[in-house]
Amino acid sequence: MTTATEFAPGLVIQGFTAPLSLSQFKLIAFDMDSTLINIECVDEIADAVGRKAEVAAITEAAMRGEITDFKDSLRRRLALLKGVTLADMERVYNERLQINPGAAELINACKQAGMKVLLVSGGFTFFADRVKARLGIDFARSNQLEIVNGELTGGLVQQAWGEICDGAEKRRTLLEVASLLGIAPHECIAMGDGANDLPMMGVAGLSVAYHAKPKVREQAMVAIQAGGLDRLIEVVHP
């Protein structure tokens, strides 16, 4: 069993010797909710129809790995969002969503090192596409909410790659993007906080847990437990 080492206060590494260099990597993949941004969007959307507590309980169980079928857990949550309006979602984006500390700094450092940046999320295109543009991210994949007459139906729109971006799809997306760019999996970094991030973290050359659930911290090569995302730069130098 690999022993975890506190590399610096609030920064734990295991399975390798630090520091590494960003020049060793060519692609970094980020989860969005609670990783690049401060909220779980589905929970905040649910608040608009008075169902936040119910939805958040399912989200928490899924992220901790206590619910193993992410697709089922998402469908259960989506059903509770029926009737949420586009105006409600705009309010979530404008009033509640914030980019997490250090996100822009880490992404800029990666891009300066010649890396490509991928956002792959079990959340929603309404937010992911805006975060992608805001942070200058190269590629994004997430779920598309079905909207009719300005209201959520409780369903999703089928996209070219599928309907639900779960853990398996996150893994497949990372490998697909890397392959299209001629990048080997060991040249990838994957960063997330929930159990559905573990499949993509498991195939990357470097896996990073950010303020993550216990199961994710235990399996990650780097665990950032205090401070912003840019603390990764302490371990993987520009």
KOLDO-461117 format. One record per residue (C-alpha): z, y, x; residue in one letter; residue number from 1. Coordinates in pm, 1 decimal. Layout:
<sevexs>
SEVEX       up    north     east resn resi
SEVEX        Z        Y        X    A  NUM
...
</sevexs>
This chain:
<sevexs>
SEVEX       up    north     east resn resi
SEVEX      0.0      0.0      0.0    M    1
SEVEX    -98.1    343.9    132.5    T    2
SEVEX    192.1    578.7    189.3    T    3
SEVEX    157.0    933.3     57.6    A    4
SEVEX    244.4   1213.5    298.0    T    5
SEVEX    342.3   1570.6    214.0    E    6
SEVEX     83.3   1758.8    418.6    F    7
SEVEX    233.9   2094.9    318.1    A    8
SEVEX    472.9   2202.2     39.9    P    9
SEVEX    314.8   2097.8   -289.8    G   10
SEVEX     19.5   1930.7   -114.1    L   11
SEVEX     20.7   1550.6    -75.5    V   12
SEVEX   -237.7   1335.5    102.4    I   13
SEVEX   -284.1    960.0    131.5    Q   14
SEVEX   -538.5    722.4    277.9    G   15
SEVEX   -685.6    950.3    544.2    F   16
SEVEX   -598.5   1185.2    826.8    T   17
SEVEX   -628.2   1560.2    760.0    A   18
SEVEX   -780.0   1802.1    820.0    P   19
SEVEX  -1137.5   1727.1    719.3    L   20
SEVEX  -1431.1   1969.3    716.1    S   21
SEVEX  -1637.7   2086.8    419.5    L   22
SEVEX  -1943.0   2020.4    638.0    S   23
SEVEX  -1874.1   1646.7    583.0    Q   24
SEVEX  -1949.3   1687.3    210.6    F   25
SEVEX  -2252.3   1795.6      9.4    K   26
SEVEX  -2138.0   1790.4   -355.2    L   27
SEVEX  -1813.8   1874.2   -534.8    I   28
SEVEX  -1755.4   1768.9   -896.6    A   29
SEVEX  -1491.7   1935.4  -1114.0    F   30
SEVEX  -1333.9   1845.2  -1443.0    D   31
SEVEX  -1299.5   2155.8  -1660.5    M   32
SEVEX  -1001.3   2151.4  -1899.6    D   33
SEVEX   -670.7   2194.2  -1712.2    S   34
SEVEX   -861.2   2181.5  -1381.8    T   35
SEVEX  -1108.6   2469.2  -1359.3    L   36
SEVEX   -950.5   2637.3  -1661.4    I   37
SEVEX   -593.5   2674.8  -1784.6    N   38
SEVEX   -624.7   2515.6  -2128.7    I   39
SEVEX   -734.3   2201.5  -2311.6    E   40
SEVEX   -999.3   2362.1  -2532.1    C   41
SEVEX   -979.6   2098.4  -2804.5    V   42
SEVEX   -608.1   2169.2  -2851.4    D   43
SEVEX   -661.4   2544.4  -2877.3    E   44
SEVEX   -951.9   2503.0  -3121.5    I   45
SEVEX   -726.3   2284.9  -3338.1    A   46
SEVEX   -472.4   2566.4  -3352.1    D   47
SEVEX   -720.3   2761.1  -3566.4    A   48
SEVEX   -677.1   2506.8  -3846.4    V   49
SEVEX   -305.3   2446.6  -3793.4    G   50
SEVEX   -348.8   2108.4  -3624.4    R   51
SEVEX   -269.4   2185.1  -3261.6    K   52
SEVEX     42.9   1967.5  -3237.5    A   53
SEVEX   -136.7   1664.1  -3380.1    E   54
SEVEX   -444.2   1706.3  -3159.6    V   55
SEVEX   -244.4   1793.3  -2845.9    A   56
SEVEX    -39.0   1474.6  -2879.6    A   57
SEVEX   -359.5   1266.4  -2872.5    I   58
SEVEX   -497.1   1469.4  -2580.2    T   59
SEVEX   -179.1   1421.9  -2378.1    E   60
SEVEX   -174.5   1047.3  -2438.2    A   61
SEVEX   -541.9   1020.2  -2339.1    A   62
SEVEX   -496.6   1225.5  -2022.7    M   63
SEVEX   -194.6   1019.8  -1919.6    R   64
SEVEX   -396.6    702.1  -1964.3    G   65
SEVEX   -181.6    578.5  -2252.3    E   66
SEVEX   -488.4    580.3  -2479.5    I   67
SEVEX   -755.1    392.1  -2287.1    T   68
SEVEX  -1047.2    450.7  -2525.1    D   69
SEVEX  -1137.4    814.2  -2458.5    F   70
SEVEX  -1430.9    805.3  -2701.5    K   71
SEVEX  -1208.8    692.2  -2987.3    D   72
SEVEX   -942.2    949.6  -2900.2    S   73
SEVEX  -1203.2   1226.7  -2894.3    L   74
SEVEX  -1350.9   1122.3  -3228.5    R   75
SEVEX  -1001.3   1124.7  -3380.3    R   76
SEVEX   -944.5   1476.3  -3251.0    R   77
SEVEX  -1288.1   1600.1  -3356.5    L   78
SEVEX  -1230.0   1484.0  -3713.8    A   79
SEVEX   -931.7   1718.8  -3725.6    L   80
SEVEX  -1146.2   2016.2  -3618.9    L   81
SEVEX  -1368.2   2014.6  -3926.3    K   82
SEVEX  -1388.8   2366.1  -4066.3    G   83
SEVEX  -1317.0   2552.4  -3741.6    V   84
SEVEX  -1560.3   2844.7  -3719.3    T   85
SEVEX  -1765.4   2986.4  -3434.3    L   86
SEVEX  -1548.6   3298.2  -3461.0    A   87
SEVEX  -1239.9   3081.3  -3401.2    D   88
SEVEX  -1401.9   2936.9  -3088.5    M   89
SEVEX  -1496.6   3282.6  -2962.8    E   90
SEVEX  -1131.3   3384.1  -2995.9    R   91
SEVEX  -1021.9   3081.1  -2793.3    V   92
SEVEX  -1267.2   3173.2  -2518.5    Y   93
SEVEX  -1184.2   3544.2  -2515.4    N   94
SEVEX   -808.2   3530.7  -2572.2    E   95
SEVEX   -682.9   3200.5  -2429.8    R   96
SEVEX   -923.4   3061.7  -2170.8    L   97
SEVEX   -858.6   3169.7  -1813.6    Q   98
SEVEX  -1011.0   3044.6  -1490.7    I   99
SEVEX   -741.5   2870.1  -1290.2    N  100
SEVEX   -618.1   3033.4   -966.8    P  101
SEVEX   -827.6   2958.9   -661.9    G  102
SEVEX  -1125.5   2817.9   -855.2    A  103
SEVEX  -1368.2   3093.0   -758.1    A  104
SEVEX  -1243.8   3094.3   -398.8    E  105
SEVEX  -1286.4   2716.1   -360.0    L  106
SEVEX  -1631.5   2716.6   -520.2    I  107
SEVEX  -1744.3   3005.6   -299.2    N  108
SEVEX  -1620.8   2823.6     11.9    A  109
SEVEX  -1807.0   2508.1    -92.9    C  110
SEVEX  -2128.8   2699.7   -159.9    K  111
SEVEX  -2102.4   2881.0    172.5    Q  112
SEVEX  -2078.7   2537.3    336.0    A  113
SEVEX  -2408.0   2443.5    165.8    G  114
SEVEX  -2253.1   2222.4   -102.0    M  115
SEVEX  -2372.7   2187.7   -461.0    K  116
SEVEX  -2121.7   2222.4   -745.2    V  117
SEVEX  -2102.6   2007.9  -1059.5    L  118
SEVEX  -1889.4   2059.7  -1370.4    L  119
SEVEX  -1852.8   1737.8  -1570.2    V  120
SEVEX  -1628.0   1756.6  -1871.9    S  121
SEVEX  -1503.7   1564.9  -2172.5    G  122
SEVEX  -1482.5   1909.9  -2330.9    G  123
SEVEX  -1751.6   2115.3  -2494.3    F  124
SEVEX  -2072.9   2293.6  -2398.2    T  125
SEVEX  -1957.9   2606.7  -2584.9    F  126
SEVEX  -1702.9   2659.7  -2308.3    F  127
SEVEX  -1852.6   2461.8  -2018.6    A  128
SEVEX  -2181.3   2653.0  -2014.1    D  129
SEVEX  -1992.3   2983.8  -2001.2    R  130
SEVEX  -1761.6   2863.2  -1724.9    V  131
SEVEX  -2066.8   2735.9  -1535.3    K  132
SEVEX  -2230.4   3079.4  -1550.3    A  133
SEVEX  -1906.9   3263.0  -1474.1    R  134
SEVEX  -1834.3   3062.7  -1158.2    L  135
SEVEX  -2192.0   3015.4  -1037.0    G  136
SEVEX  -2180.3   2637.7  -1080.2    I  137
SEVEX  -2507.8   2451.1  -1023.7    D  138
SEVEX  -2489.8   2172.4  -1282.5    F  139
SEVEX  -2282.4   2100.2  -1594.4    A  140
SEVEX  -2249.3   1814.6  -1842.6    R  141
SEVEX  -2020.2   1815.1  -2146.3    S  142
SEVEX  -2010.5   1731.0  -2516.5    N  143
SEVEX  -2198.6   1941.1  -2773.1    Q  144
SEVEX  -2012.7   2014.2  -3093.8    L  145
SEVEX  -2212.1   1982.7  -3415.6    E  146
SEVEX  -2212.6   2314.0  -3599.5    I  147
SEVEX  -2350.8   2369.4  -3949.6    V  148
SEVEX  -2341.3   2709.1  -4121.4    N  149
SEVEX  -2113.3   2845.0  -3849.9    G  150
SEVEX  -1850.4   2570.4  -3885.9    E  151
SEVEX  -1766.7   2253.3  -3693.5    L  152
SEVEX  -1853.1   1934.9  -3881.8    T  153
SEVEX  -1611.1   1720.6  -3683.2    G  154
SEVEX  -1899.1   1550.4  -3505.1    G  155
SEVEX  -2103.5   1577.9  -3186.6    L  156
SEVEX  -2473.5   1623.9  -3116.9    V  157
SEVEX  -2653.3   1339.2  -2939.9    Q  158
SEVEX  -2788.7   1460.3  -2605.4    Q  159
SEVEX  -3052.1   1308.7  -2375.0    A  160
SEVEX  -2783.5   1128.0  -2171.6    W  161
SEVEX  -2568.1   1020.3  -2468.2    G  162
SEVEX  -2310.1   1152.2  -2711.7    E  163
SEVEX  -1967.5   1149.9  -2542.7    I  164
SEVEX  -1888.8   1235.4  -2182.4    C  165
SEVEX  -1601.2    996.0  -2115.9    D  166
SEVEX  -1473.8    860.9  -1784.8    G  167
SEVEX  -1765.8    622.2  -1741.3    A  168
SEVEX  -2014.8    901.8  -1809.5    E  169
SEVEX  -1836.5   1130.6  -1562.4    K  170
SEVEX  -1875.2    863.0  -1297.3    R  171
SEVEX  -2238.9    803.9  -1387.7    R  172
SEVEX  -2313.1   1178.3  -1384.1    T  173
SEVEX  -2162.7   1225.0  -1039.3    L  174
SEVEX  -2364.3    934.3   -901.4    L  175
SEVEX  -2680.2   1047.2  -1081.7    E  176
SEVEX  -2664.9   1405.3   -956.0    V  177
SEVEX  -2580.6   1288.4   -605.1    A  178
SEVEX  -2872.2   1043.2   -607.4    S  179
SEVEX  -3118.2   1307.0   -731.0    L  180
SEVEX  -3007.3   1535.1   -447.8    L  181
SEVEX  -3021.2   1259.7   -185.8    G  182
SEVEX  -2643.0   1268.3   -141.1    I  183
SEVEX  -2435.0    956.0    -72.4    A  184
SEVEX  -2116.5    899.8   -278.0    P  185
SEVEX  -1901.3    932.3     37.5    H  186
SEVEX  -2037.9   1287.0     75.4    E  187
SEVEX  -1893.1   1386.2   -264.3    C  188
SEVEX  -1558.0   1537.1   -364.3    I  189
SEVEX  -1427.5   1478.0   -719.2    A  190
SEVEX  -1144.5   1685.0   -863.4    M  191
SEVEX   -956.4   1637.5  -1190.6    G  192
SEVEX   -623.6   1602.7  -1367.7    D  193
SEVEX   -654.8   1331.9  -1633.2    G  194
SEVEX   -707.1    957.2  -1657.8    A  195
SEVEX  -1069.1   1006.4  -1768.2    N  196
SEVEX  -1137.4   1165.6  -1426.1    D  197
SEVEX  -1034.8    851.8  -1235.6    L  198
SEVEX  -1372.9    673.2  -1258.8    P  199
SEVEX  -1558.6    959.6  -1086.6    M  200
SEVEX  -1272.8   1014.1   -843.8    M  201
SEVEX  -1289.3    646.3   -754.5    G  202
SEVEX  -1650.8    661.9   -631.6    V  203
SEVEX  -1622.7    991.9   -441.4    A  204
SEVEX  -1557.7   1017.0    -68.7    G  205
SEVEX  -1259.9   1242.2   -142.4    L  206
SEVEX  -1059.2   1240.7   -465.7    S  207
SEVEX   -839.5   1538.1   -555.3    V  208
SEVEX   -574.7   1559.3   -827.5    A  209
SEVEX   -494.1   1910.8   -947.1    Y  210
SEVEX   -155.7   1952.8  -1122.5    H  211
SEVEX   -240.7   1609.4  -1257.0    A  212
SEVEX    -84.9   1336.6  -1466.9    K  213
SEVEX    128.3   1086.8  -1267.6    P  214
SEVEX   -131.6    808.2  -1283.4    K  215
SEVEX   -395.2   1041.9  -1136.5    V  216
SEVEX   -168.6   1182.0   -863.1    R  217
SEVEX    -83.6    828.8   -751.3    E  218
SEVEX   -448.0    729.5   -707.0    Q  219
SEVEX   -586.6   1051.3   -556.8    A  220
SEVEX   -635.3   1105.2   -184.7    M  221
SEVEX   -520.4   1466.7   -220.5    V  222
SEVEX   -271.4   1587.9   -481.7    A  223
SEVEX   -229.0   1963.5   -530.6    I  224
SEVEX    104.2   1996.0   -704.5    Q  225
SEVEX    172.6   2365.9   -642.6    A  226
SEVEX    -59.4   2664.7   -610.5    G  227
SEVEX   -428.9   2707.3   -686.8    G  228
SEVEX   -740.4   2495.2   -645.8    L  229
SEVEX   -822.3   2668.6   -318.8    D  230
SEVEX   -529.5   2488.4   -157.0    R  231
SEVEX   -784.1   2212.1    -97.8    L  232
SEVEX   -915.8   2434.1    182.3    I  233
SEVEX   -592.0   2365.9    371.1    E  234
SEVEX   -698.7   2000.8    387.8    V  235
SEVEX  -1078.1   2035.2    398.1    V  236
SEVEX  -1149.2   2332.5    619.2    H  237
SEVEX  -1466.4   2546.1    582.7    P  238
</sevexs>
